[in-house]
Amino acid sequence: MEGPVILHVRRDGLHELADWPDAWPSDGFIWIATTRETLQAQFPALQTRLMHELHGPLMDLHVSDLLNEQLPSHFEATRVYDLMVLRRLAAARTPDGTWDWAEAIDTRAVGFAVYDRLLLSVHPQNCPVLSYFLERLPLLVQVGESRAGVRLPLSPDELMLRMLNHMVDSYLELRRQLTRRIGDLQQALLDTHRPFQDWPQLLTARDALVRLEELCEDQQAAVQEWLDAQLELQSGTEPNLEAETHRVRARDVLEHIERVLSHIRRLMASTESAVQMHYAALGHRTNGIMKVLTALTAVFLPLNLITGIFGMNFDALPLIHNQHGAWVALGLMGLLGIGLGVWFRRKRYLGSRS
């Protein structure tokens, strides 16, 4: 994107403008979509327009927020405009198709400055959210009123909420990949035939889930603050259908974020449960090995006792001077060992079943 995209959004149509309009339109609102690089390069001209047309230039701190790609999700309100920053969630694209837990989450901030009749959205390079809405809005014009509930947004707040909802819903692709990768780790954890060696990867996966949970909590707090600000703004006034529609959309975004949080927490809980089951299986296997070794030791202990007795330096021991004495002793030892083995087998001290 070399320059900003400027669209005049009206109830009955959508018009792309080559530059800032000479006269402010009497209906609809203006949507300016730009990248951070373009905003930084053309900000003085934009600030002059905001000062002249809307009497509400962007504050320096808010400009820094819009240009900061690492900023967490948050909301701030001023007398003239609202500032919303939300980090989108998506699966990171790797050239070779491999999965790296350290870079699994592609999270980049999208900023919005919302005026009464202007929406300024600041996107990263190659932002799929911007591409989606630039393709989606003309389709809504073609559909028109033929389908219930399908229409162009009527205000900057509504367009921002639609974009926020799309950004949250983009987690679905990431959720499928996370579930599959976590499932693979869990299967490896519970595989008793091979020792689990991917502990660094498991810890990295857990850190990624924790980071994802923090991102969603920041999203939830930002949208909730916007909703509280709208409720406070509308308190004491007559019921407004448009404002109520915005609140419904905001609550829908909050519900989607809550679903994402619930899914993340379920993945974290299932991972912790798999680790506990892994150690429980190891403990059970170790107990089984120790039980077998203890039973074998108990079988051979009487035999060692017998050999120790016949190894004493006494001349009057039984069977010492008998030519069949050694075979008799060996027979008794064999019978005693077999008897103890059979008895331990019946007691299930030996064998695979506990």
C-alpha positions, -999 to +999 in steps of 0.1 A: +000+000+000+017+032-012-009+056+002-039+055+025-072+041+013-100+067+018-136+055+015-168+074+019-193+049+034-229+057+031-261+038+037-267+034+000-232+030-013-195+030-011-172+055-028-134+055-029-118+089-028-084+098-043-077+123-015-092+139+015-126+154+004-127+192-002-161+194+014-171+172+043-199+148+031-234+155+046-242+118+051-223+087+060-187+087+073-151+086+060-129+056+066-091+062+062-071+029+063-033+032+063-002+014+073+021+026+101+048+035+076+023+056+055+009+073+086+044+082+098+053+097+064+020+116+059+010+124+094+016+162+093-009+166+065-034+143+082-030+162+115-037+195+097-069+180+082-081+167+115-075+200+131-093+220+104-122+196+097-129+179+130-112+202+155-097+172+171-061+165+162-045+133+175-026+136+207+011+129+205+009+099+229-019+084+208+001+089+177+029+069+194+004+042+203-008+039+167+027+036+154+039+011+181+035-024+168+043-040+202+017-021+221-008-044+240-046-041+235-061-011+252-087+016+250-086+053+258-114+080+254-110+117+248-135+144+243-133+143+205-124+107+196-118+072+210-086+053+206-087+015+204-057-008+199-063-045+195-038-072+188-050-098+162-044-135+167-034-158+139-012-187+131+023-177+121+033-187+085+066-204+081+082-209+047+090-245+052+057-254+068+072-265+101+058-256+135+078-235+159+061-229+192+083-199+199+068-182+168+035-200+166+013-169+173+013-141+148+001-112+169+002-076+155-016-045+167-043-027+147-051+008+159-083+028+155-091+065+161-129+068+161-145+102+155-182+109+151-179+107+113-144+095+107-126+062+113-088+061+110-075+026+111-037+019+112-026-016+101+007-035+097+020-043+063+000-069+044-027-069+070-054-096+063-080-077+082-077-047+059-076-069+028-108-087+040-128-056+046-116-039+014-130-069-005-161-074+018-176-039+018-181-037-021-199-071-018-222-057+008-231-029-017-240-055-043-261-075-018-279-045-006-310-052+014-318-085-003-306-104+029-317-095+064-288-082+085-264-078+056-257-041+051-229-015+051-219-002+085-237+030+094-211+046+117-173+044+124-181+026+157-200-001+138-172-006+113-146-008+140-166-034+159-170-055+128-132-054+123-126-063+159-150-092+156-132-105+125-098-101+143-111-123+172-126-148+149-093-152+130-082-173+161-102-202+147-074-213+124-049-209+152-071-229+175-072-259+152-035-259+149-029-254+186-053-283+194-036-306+170-001-298+182-010-300+219-027-334+211+005-347+195+025-337+226-001-353+249+001-386+229+039-385+231+036-379+269+013-409+274+033-433+251+048-458+276+069-476+249+091-446+242+106-422+268+094-386+263+123-363+253+105-331+241+104-313+275+118-281+260+091-281+233+064-288+260+076-259+281+076-236+251+041-247+242+029-239+277+046-204+275+028-198+242-005-207+257+001-184+287+011-155+263-020-162+243-041-160+274-026-127+283-033-113+248-069-123+250-073-108+285-059-075+272-084-077+243-113-084+267-103-055+290-101-031+260-135-040+246-151-039+280-137-005+286-151+007+253-185-008+263-184+009+297-175+042+281-205+039+257-228+030+286-216+060+306-220+083+276-256+072+270-266+073+306-294+097+312-303+101+275-332+086+255-328+050+242-309+050+210-313+021+185-279+027+169-261+028+203-279-003+214-268-021+182-232-011+190-235-025+225-249-057+212-220-060+187-195-052+215-210-079+238-208-103+209-171-095+205-166-100+243-184-134+240-161-145+212-130-134+233-144-154+263-148-185+241-111-181+230-101-177+266-121-208+276-105-229+249-070-217+258-076-226+295-089-260+285-058-266+265-036-256+294-056-278+318-054-308+295-017-303+291-012-302+329-034-333+332-013-351+306+019-343+324+004-356+357-008-387+339+027-391+324+043-391+359+015-413+372+022-439+345+060-437+352+053-442+389+030-472+381+056-487+359+084-482+384+062-498+411+056-528+389+093-532+382+101-529+419+074-554+428+089-580+403+124-574+416+113-577+452+094-610+444+125-624+427+147-614+456+122-632+479+124-663+458+162-665+458+167-654+494+159-689+509+181-705+483+210-682+494+202-693+530+205-729+521+238-725+502+251-705+531+242-732+556+259-759+535+289-737+530+297-736+568+329-754+580+312-781+601+318-818+595+285-830+610+261-813+587+233-834+571+240-848+536+276-837+537+290-872+535+262-886+513+271-891+477+236-879+466+236-850+491+244-823+465+216-835+442+191-837+471+201-801+482+197-789+446+164-806+443+151-790+475+163-756+464+146-761+430+113-772+446+115-743+471+121-718+443+093-732+421+069-732+450+076-696+459+074-686+423+039-703+419+028-688+452+039-653+442+023-657+408-010-665+425-007-635+447+000-615+415+034-603+427+048-615+394+034-608+360+020-579+340-013-576+359-013-558+393 
